[in-house]
Amino acid sequence: MEKEDIRKFPPVRIKLGGRYRVVRTVHDAYKLMVTEWPIHDGPALYRAEITCLDAFNDATPAAEVRKKFLVAASEAHLEYVV
């Protein structure tokens, strides 16, 4: 199995900036949180970002990143569809 495959998870549609984005990978989640997230601090956001970094190092599964990403989205009051 390629590394890219183990970093994928079931898609999440999340509304940011008035439009929905589809997040399918650890990279997608991390990039969105770092570049376009409406809040810049918060415990759930911090945990989600750290979990992404762990996944990049193969220390955490992508499914855990997805869970933490959804909690961070809730913390930021973002709409999402799973």
ABEGO torsion letter per residue (X at the ends): XBAAAAABBBBBBBBBGGBBBBBABAAAAAAAAAAABABABEAAAAAAAAAAAAAAAGABBAAAAAAAAAAAAAAAGBBBBX
